[in-house]
Amino acid sequence: MSETEQRFIDIEMALSNLERVVEDLNEVIISQGKDIAFLQKQNHYLTEAVRNTQSTVKPEEEETPPPHY
């Protein structure tokens, strides 16, 4: 096998490894994108829940003391 042929084989192997790494990274990015979308949706729901809760909670001075006071 000539030196040129060996260099081509080495280049093809390196390219194959790089393609695999790119595919793996792409899968990670897709997974993280899904996680981020889920967390954004969850954050939105929790923010709305807190806003709704705040409107139903009386200020401390308007609250009646518990019975044990």
Buried (B, 14 or more C-beta within 10 A) or exposed (E): EEEEEEEEEEEEEEEEEEEEEEEEEEEEEEEEEEEEEEEEEEEEEEEEEEEEEEEEEEEEEEEEEEEEE
